[in-house]
Amino acid sequence: MIRLLYLSQASSALTKDQVQKILESSRRNNPALGLTGVLIHGGGVFMQVLEGPEQAVLRMYLKILEDKRHINCKIIYITPIDKRIFEGWSMGAIERDDVLGFDQIMELHHQRKEVVQAKVFTNAMHEFLDILKAEHG
């Protein structure tokens, strides 16, 4: 299994209703693909974490790249995993005014072409999980 985090810019015409449709589609389709994760959105930016079997995650990411609702996709981090962090979340959602306010993510973004400390990535994933649990039970 792998975990992948990407960052992208929302298209200027993207509406809250379209974001909701993305979430509904993910929640409906991801269980059959063995995918879990979280979509963080706001301020014209998307971040998404996908976890699951390597081929399923990579196929989904290729599909995401073709989606016209966002541009400039960048993989921030990808790593093999033994255990899911977002177990039970076919697609969690976190909405923020400033998605780029997650300090650990910005550190990963700036270091993405260098060797990145796995601990920074893992801490960021646990921060997302804590937010999901606090906001959605």
ROSE-4610 file (N, C-alpha, C; in Angstrom, 1 decimal, always signed):
// ROSE-4610
residu = [M/M/M/I/I/I/R/R/R/L/L/L/L/L/L/Y/Y/Y/L/L/L/S/S/S/Q/Q/Q/A/A/A/S/S/S/S/S/S/A/A/A/L/L/L/T/T/T/K/K/K/D/D/D/Q/Q/Q/V/V/V/Q/Q/Q/K/K/K/I/I/I/L/L/L/E/E/E/S/S/S/S/S/S/R/R/R/R/R/R/N/N/N/N/N/N/P/P/P/A/A/A/L/L/L/G/G/G/L/L/L/T/T/T/G/G/G/V/V/V/L/L/L/I/I/I/H/H/H/G/G/G/G/G/G/G/G/G/V/V/V/F/F/F/M/M/M/Q/Q/Q/V/V/V/L/L/L/E/E/E/G/G/G/P/P/P/E/E/E/Q/Q/Q/A/A/A/V/V/V/L/L/L/R/R/R/M/M/M/Y/Y/Y/L/L/L/K/K/K/I/I/I/L/L/L/E/E/E/D/D/D/K/K/K/R/R/R/H/H/H/I/I/I/N/N/N/C/C/C/K/K/K/I/I/I/I/I/I/Y/Y/Y/I/I/I/T/T/T/P/P/P/I/I/I/D/D/D/K/K/K/R/R/R/I/I/I/F/F/F/E/E/E/G/G/G/W/W/W/S/S/S/M/M/M/G/G/G/A/A/A/I/I/I/E/E/E/R/R/R/D/D/D/D/D/D/V/V/V/L/L/L/G/G/G/F/F/F/D/D/D/Q/Q/Q/I/I/I/M/M/M/E/E/E/L/L/L/H/H/H/H/H/H/Q/Q/Q/R/R/R/K/K/K/E/E/E/V/V/V/V/V/V/Q/Q/Q/A/A/A/K/K/K/V/V/V/F/F/F/T/T/T/N/N/N/A/A/A/M/M/M/H/H/H/E/E/E/F/F/F/L/L/L/D/D/D/I/I/I/L/L/L/K/K/K/A/A/A/E/E/E/H/H/H/G/G/G]
num = [1/1/1/2/2/2/3/3/3/4/4/4/5/5/5/6/6/6/7/7/7/8/8/8/9/9/9/10/10/10/11/11/11/12/12/12/13/13/13/14/14/14/15/15/15/16/16/16/17/17/17/18/18/18/19/19/19/20/20/20/21/21/21/22/22/22/23/23/23/24/24/24/25/25/25/26/26/26/27/27/27/28/28/28/29/29/29/30/30/30/31/31/31/32/32/32/33/33/33/34/34/34/35/35/35/36/36/36/37/37/37/38/38/38/39/39/39/40/40/40/41/41/41/42/42/42/43/43/43/44/44/44/45/45/45/46/46/46/47/47/47/48/48/48/49/49/49/50/50/50/51/51/51/52/52/52/53/53/53/54/54/54/55/55/55/56/56/56/57/57/57/58/58/58/59/59/59/60/60/60/61/61/61/62/62/62/63/63/63/64/64/64/65/65/65/66/66/66/67/67/67/68/68/68/69/69/69/70/70/70/71/71/71/72/72/72/73/73/73/74/74/74/75/75/75/76/76/76/77/77/77/78/78/78/79/79/79/80/80/80/81/81/81/82/82/82/83/83/83/84/84/84/85/85/85/86/86/86/87/87/87/88/88/88/89/89/89/90/90/90/91/91/91/92/92/92/93/93/93/94/94/94/95/95/95/96/96/96/97/97/97/98/98/98/99/99/99/100/100/100/101/101/101/102/102/102/103/103/103/104/104/104/105/105/105/106/106/106/107/107/107/108/108/108/109/109/109/110/110/110/111/111/111/112/112/112/113/113/113/114/114/114/115/115/115/116/116/116/117/117/117/118/118/118/119/119/119/120/120/120/121/121/121/122/122/122/123/123/123/124/124/124/125/125/125/126/126/126/127/127/127/128/128/128/129/129/129/130/130/130/131/131/131/132/132/132/133/133/133/134/134/134/135/135/135/136/136/136/137/137/137]
x = [+0.8/+0.0/+0.9/+0.3/+1.0/+0.1/+0.7/+0.0/+0.5/-0.3/+0.1/-0.6/+0.1/-0.4/-0.1/-1.2/-0.9/-1.6/-1.1/-1.6/-2.0/-3.1/-3.5/-4.3/-4.5/-5.3/-6.6/-7.7/-9.0/-9.2/-10.0/-10.3/-11.2/-11.1/-11.8/-13.3/-13.8/-15.3/-15.8/-15.0/-15.4/-16.3/-17.4/-18.4/-18.4/-19.0/-19.1/-19.9/-20.9/-21.7/-20.8/-19.9/-19.0/-18.1/-17.6/-16.7/-17.6/-18.8/-19.7/-19.8/-20.0/-20.1/-18.8/-17.7/-16.4/-16.4/-16.8/-16.8/-17.8/-19.0/-20.0/-19.5/-19.0/-18.4/-17.3/-16.4/-15.3/-15.9/-16.8/-17.3/-18.1/-18.7/-19.4/-18.5/-17.4/-16.6/-15.3/-14.8/-13.5/-13.5/-14.6/-14.6/-14.3/-14.9/-14.7/-13.3/-12.6/-11.2/-10.2/-10.7/-9.8/-9.1/-9.7/-9.0/-9.7/-8.8/-9.2/-8.5/-8.9/-8.2/-9.0/-8.5/-9.1/-8.8/-9.9/-9.8/-9.8/-8.8/-8.7/-8.8/-9.8/-10.0/-10.4/-10.1/-10.4/-9.4/-9.8/-8.9/-8.3/-9.1/-8.7/-7.7/-7.5/-6.5/-7.1/-6.6/-7.0/-5.7/-5.9/-4.9/-5.7/-5.1/-5.8/-4.8/-5.2/-4.4/-5.2/-4.5/-5.1/-4.2/-4.9/-4.2/-4.8/-4.0/-4.6/-3.6/-4.0/-3.1/-2.5/-1.2/-0.4/-1.0/-1.4/-2.0/-3.3/-4.1/-5.4/-5.2/-4.2/-3.9/-3.3/-2.4/-1.8/-2.8/-3.7/-4.8/-5.7/-6.0/-6.9/-6.2/-4.9/-4.2/-4.2/-4.0/-4.0/-5.4/-6.4/-7.8/-8.0/-7.4/-7.5/-6.8/-5.7/-4.9/-5.7/-6.6/-7.5/-8.7/-8.9/-10.1/-9.9/-10.8/-10.7/-11.1/-11.5/-11.9/-10.7/-9.5/-8.3/-7.2/-6.1/-4.9/-3.7/-2.5/-1.2/-1.1/-1.5/-1.3/+0.2/+0.5/+1.9/+1.9/+2.6/+2.7/+3.7/+3.2/+4.0/+4.8/+4.1/+4.8/+4.1/+4.9/+4.4/+5.2/+4.6/+5.4/+4.7/+5.5/+4.8/+4.3/+3.2/+2.7/+2.3/+2.3/+1.8/+0.4/+0.1/-1.1/-1.7/-3.0/-3.7/-3.9/-3.8/-4.1/-5.6/-6.1/-7.5/-8.5/-8.2/-9.0/-10.4/-11.4/-12.8/-13.3/-12.4/-12.7/-12.6/-13.7/-13.6/-13.2/-13.6/-13.0/-13.5/-12.7/-12.9/-12.8/-13.4/-13.3/-13.0/-12.0/-11.7/-11.8/-12.6/-12.7/-12.0/-11.1/-10.4/-10.4/-10.4/-10.2/-8.8/-7.8/-6.4/-5.8/-6.0/-5.4/-3.9/-3.3/-1.8/-1.4/-2.3/-1.9/-1.4/-1.4/-0.9/+0.7/+1.3/+2.8/+3.5/+3.2/+3.9/+3.8/+2.6/+2.4/+3.2/+3.3/+4.2/+5.6/+6.0/+7.4/+7.6/+6.7/+6.8/+6.8/+6.0/+5.9/+7.3/+7.9/+9.1/+10.3/+10.2/+11.2/+11.0/+9.9/+9.5/+10.6/+11.5/+12.6/+13.8/+13.7/+14.8/+14.4/+15.3/+14.9/+14.1/+12.9/+12.0/+11.9/+11.9/+11.7/+10.4/+10.3/+9.0/+8.2/+8.8/+8.1/+7.3/+7.8/+7.0/+5.7/+5.8/+4.7/+3.7/+4.2/+3.3/+2.6/+3.3/+2.7/+1.6/+1.8/+0.8/-0.5/-0.3/-1.4/-2.2/-1.5/-2.2/-2.9/-2.4/-3.1/-4.4/-4.4/-5.6/-6.6/-6.1/-7.0/-7.6/-6.9/-7.4/-8.5/-8.3/-9.3/-10.6/-10.4/-11.6/-12.4/-11.7/-12.4/-13.1/-12.4/-13.0/-14.2/-14.2/-15.2/-16.4/-16.0/-17.0/-17.3/-16.6/-16.9/-16.1]
y = [-1.2/+0.0/+1.2/+2.3/+3.6/+4.7/+5.8/+7.1/+8.2/+8.9/+10.0/+11.3/+12.4/+13.7/+14.6/+15.2/+16.2/+17.5/+18.6/+19.9/+20.4/+21.1/+21.7/+23.0/+23.7/+25.0/+24.7/+25.1/+25.0/+25.9/+25.4/+26.3/+27.5/+28.6/+29.8/+29.7/+28.8/+28.6/+27.6/+27.0/+25.9/+26.4/+25.7/+26.0/+25.1/+25.5/+24.6/+23.3/+23.5/+22.3/+21.3/+21.8/+20.9/+20.2/+20.9/+20.2/+19.1/+19.4/+18.4/+17.2/+17.4/+16.3/+15.4/+16.1/+15.4/+14.4/+15.0/+14.2/+13.0/+13.3/+12.3/+11.1/+11.5/+10.5/+9.7/+10.3/+9.6/+8.7/+9.1/+8.3/+7.1/+7.3/+6.2/+5.2/+5.6/+4.8/+4.3/+5.0/+4.6/+3.3/+2.9/+1.6/+0.4/+0.4/-0.7/-0.8/+0.4/+0.5/+0.3/+0.2/+0.0/+1.3/+2.5/+3.8/+4.4/+5.1/+5.9/+7.2/+8.3/+9.5/+10.7/+11.9/+13.1/+14.2/+15.0/+16.2/+17.4/+18.2/+19.5/+20.6/+21.5/+22.5/+23.8/+24.9/+26.2/+27.2/+28.4/+29.5/+29.2/+28.5/+28.2/+27.1/+26.3/+25.3/+23.9/+22.9/+21.5/+20.8/+20.0/+19.0/+17.8/+16.7/+15.4/+14.3/+13.5/+12.3/+11.1/+10.2/+9.0/+7.9/+6.8/+5.7/+4.4/+3.4/+2.2/+1.4/+0.4/-0.4/+0.5/+0.3/+1.2/+1.4/+0.4/+0.6/+1.4/+1.1/+1.9/+3.3/+3.6/+5.0/+5.7/+5.1/+5.7/+5.9/+4.9/+5.1/+6.2/+6.3/+7.4/+8.8/+8.8/+10.1/+10.5/+9.5/+9.8/+10.3/+9.8/+10.2/+11.7/+11.9/+13.3/+14.3/+13.9/+14.8/+15.3/+14.5/+14.8/+15.7/+15.9/+16.6/+18.1/+18.7/+20.2/+21.1/+20.6/+21.4/+21.9/+21.5/+22.0/+22.0/+22.7/+22.7/+22.7/+22.5/+22.5/+21.5/+20.3/+19.2/+18.9/+18.9/+18.5/+17.5/+16.4/+15.4/+16.0/+16.1/+16.7/+15.5/+14.4/+13.3/+12.0/+10.9/+9.6/+8.6/+7.7/+6.7/+5.4/+4.3/+3.0/+3.0/+2.3/+2.2/+0.8/+0.5/-0.8/-0.7/+0.6/+0.8/+2.1/+2.1/+3.4/+4.3/+5.6/+6.6/+6.9/+6.9/+7.3/+6.1/+5.1/+3.9/+4.3/+3.9/+4.2/+5.5/+6.2/+7.5/+7.2/+6.8/+6.6/+8.0/+9.1/+10.4/+11.4/+11.7/+12.7/+14.1/+15.1/+16.5/+17.5/+18.3/+19.5/+20.7/+21.7/+22.9/+24.0/+24.8/+25.9/+27.1/+28.3/+29.5/+29.5/+29.0/+29.1/+27.7/+26.9/+25.5/+25.6/+26.6/+26.7/+27.1/+27.2/+27.5/+26.3/+25.1/+24.0/+24.0/+24.4/+24.6/+23.4/+22.2/+21.0/+20.7/+21.0/+20.8/+21.8/+23.0/+24.0/+23.6/+23.0/+22.5/+21.4/+20.5/+19.4/+19.9/+20.9/+21.5/+22.1/+22.9/+23.5/+22.5/+21.4/+20.4/+19.3/+19.4/+18.2/+17.7/+18.5/+18.1/+17.6/+17.6/+17.2/+16.0/+15.5/+14.4/+15.0/+14.4/+14.9/+13.9/+14.5/+13.7/+13.0/+11.7/+11.0/+11.4/+11.8/+12.2/+13.4/+14.4/+15.6/+15.2/+14.3/+13.8/+13.1/+12.2/+11.4/+12.4/+13.3/+14.3/+15.1/+15.5/+16.2/+15.3/+14.1/+13.2/+13.0/+12.9/+12.7/+14.0/+15.2/+16.5/+16.5/+16.0/+15.9/+15.0/+13.8/+12.9/+13.5/+14.2/+14.8/+15.8/+16.6/+17.6/+16.8/+15.8/+15.0/+14.5/+13.9/+13.4/+14.5/+15.6/+16.7/+17.3/+17.4/+18.0/+17.0/+15.8/+14.8/+13.6/+13.6/+12.5/+11.3]
z = [+0.0/+0.0/+0.0/-0.5/-0.5/+0.0/+0.4/+0.7/-0.1/-0.8/-1.7/-1.2/-1.2/-0.9/-2.1/-2.7/-3.7/-3.4/-4.1/-3.9/-5.3/-5.4/-6.7/-6.5/-7.6/-7.6/-8.1/-7.4/-8.0/-9.2/-10.1/-11.2/-10.7/-11.4/-10.9/-10.8/-11.6/-11.7/-10.7/-9.9/-9.0/-7.9/-7.8/-6.8/-5.6/-4.5/-3.3/-3.7/-4.6/-5.0/-5.8/-6.6/-7.3/-6.3/-5.3/-4.3/-3.6/-3.3/-2.6/-3.5/-4.8/-5.8/-5.9/-5.8/-5.7/-4.5/-3.4/-2.1/-2.2/-2.7/-2.8/-3.8/-4.9/-5.8/-5.2/-4.5/-3.8/-2.8/-2.0/-0.9/-1.5/-2.6/-3.2/-3.9/-4.6/-5.4/-4.7/-3.7/-3.1/-2.4/-1.7/-0.9/-1.9/-3.0/-3.9/-4.5/-4.5/-5.0/-3.9/-2.6/-1.5/-1.1/-1.5/-1.2/+0.0/+0.8/+1.9/+1.8/+2.5/+2.5/+3.0/+2.6/+3.0/+1.9/+1.7/+0.8/+1.6/+1.5/+2.2/+1.2/+1.4/+0.3/+0.9/+0.2/+0.6/+0.0/-0.1/-0.6/-2.0/-2.8/-4.1/-4.3/-3.2/-3.2/-2.7/-3.3/-2.9/-2.4/-1.4/-1.0/-0.8/-1.2/-1.0/-0.7/+0.3/+0.7/+0.2/-0.5/-0.9/-0.4/+0.2/+0.7/+0.1/-0.1/-0.6/-1.4/-2.1/-2.9/-4.0/-4.2/-5.0/-6.4/-7.1/-8.4/-8.4/-7.3/-7.2/-6.9/-6.1/-5.8/-7.0/-7.7/-8.9/-10.0/-10.2/-11.2/-10.9/-9.6/-9.2/-9.4/-9.1/-9.3/-10.7/-11.6/-13.1/-13.5/-12.9/-13.2/-12.7/-11.5/-10.9/-11.8/-12.4/-13.2/-14.4/-14.9/-16.0/-15.7/-14.4/-13.9/-14.2/-14.9/-15.3/-14.1/-13.0/-11.9/-11.1/-11.5/-10.8/-11.8/-11.5/-12.3/-11.4/-12.1/-11.4/-10.3/-10.5/-9.5/-9.3/-8.0/-7.7/-6.6/-6.8/-5.7/-4.7/-3.5/-2.4/-1.7/-1.5/-0.9/-1.2/-1.4/-1.6/-0.9/-0.2/+0.6/+0.7/+0.8/+1.1/+2.6/+2.8/+4.2/+4.5/+5.8/+6.3/+6.9/+7.3/+8.0/+7.5/+7.4/+7.0/+8.2/+7.9/+8.9/+8.8/+7.6/+7.4/+7.3/+8.0/+8.0/+8.3/+7.6/+7.9/+7.2/+6.5/+5.8/+4.3/+3.7/+2.2/+1.5/+2.1/+1.8/+2.8/+3.7/+4.7/+4.0/+4.7/+4.1/+5.2/+4.9/+5.8/+4.9/+5.3/+4.6/+5.5/+4.8/+5.5/+4.6/+5.2/+4.4/+3.8/+4.6/+4.1/+4.2/+3.2/+3.2/+3.3/+2.8/+2.9/+4.3/+5.3/+6.6/+7.4/+6.8/+7.5/+7.4/+8.4/+8.4/+7.9/+8.4/+8.0/+6.5/+6.0/+4.5/+3.7/+4.2/+3.5/+3.6/+4.7/+4.8/+3.8/+3.7/+2.7/+1.3/+1.0/-0.3/-0.7/+0.2/-0.1/-0.2/+0.4/+0.4/-0.6/-1.4/-2.2/-3.2/-3.5/-4.4/-3.7/-2.3/-1.5/-0.7/+0.1/+1.0/+2.1/+2.3/+3.3/+4.4/+5.6/+6.8/+6.9/+6.9/+6.9/+8.1/+9.2/+10.4/+10.2/+9.4/+9.1/+8.4/+7.4/+6.6/+7.5/+8.3/+9.2/+10.2/+10.8/+11.7/+11.0/+9.8/+9.0/+8.8/+8.5/+8.3/+9.6/+10.7/+12.0/+12.4/+12.0/+12.2/+11.4/+10.2/+9.4/+10.1/+10.5/+11.2/+12.4/+13.2/+14.4/+14.1/+13.0/+12.6/+12.1/+11.4/+10.9/+12.1/+13.1/+14.2/+15.0/+15.1/+15.9/+15.2/+13.9/+13.1/+12.7/+12.6/+12.1/+13.0/+14.1/+15.1/+14.6]
